[in-house]
Every structure is written in structure tokens, then in C-alpha cells.
Amino acid sequence: MADRLARISSAARAVPMFESRRGLIEPMLPALVRGVIFISVLAAPFVAALLAG
């Protein structure tokens, strides 16, 4: 009985941990995309100047 309770309690804790980990990654993705766009916009004049010679 104690083993069954331990397995049930550990399984119940594993699911929210996975969900919270996913919850931390999902808000980061829009920030990363915005960061890539921001750096691309900043780098565009320098890349154009290098290509122009």
C-alpha cells in the first residue's frame, strides 16, 4: 500500500513539473523571435555596407 501511494504521489508531481517546464519555455519563444528580428534590423545596414564595398 505504501509503495502504491509513493508511486501515485511521485507520478502526480512529475506531471506538473513537466507542464511548468513547458510553461517556462513557451513565453521565451516570442522573446527570442523578437530578439532575432531586432538584431537583424540592427545588422542590416552593416551587411548592406559590406556588400556595397
PyMOL commands that set and color helices and strands:
alter all, ss='L'
color gray80, all
select helices_A, chain A and resi 2-52
alter helices_A, ss='H'
color red, helices_A
deselect
rebuild
show_as cartoon
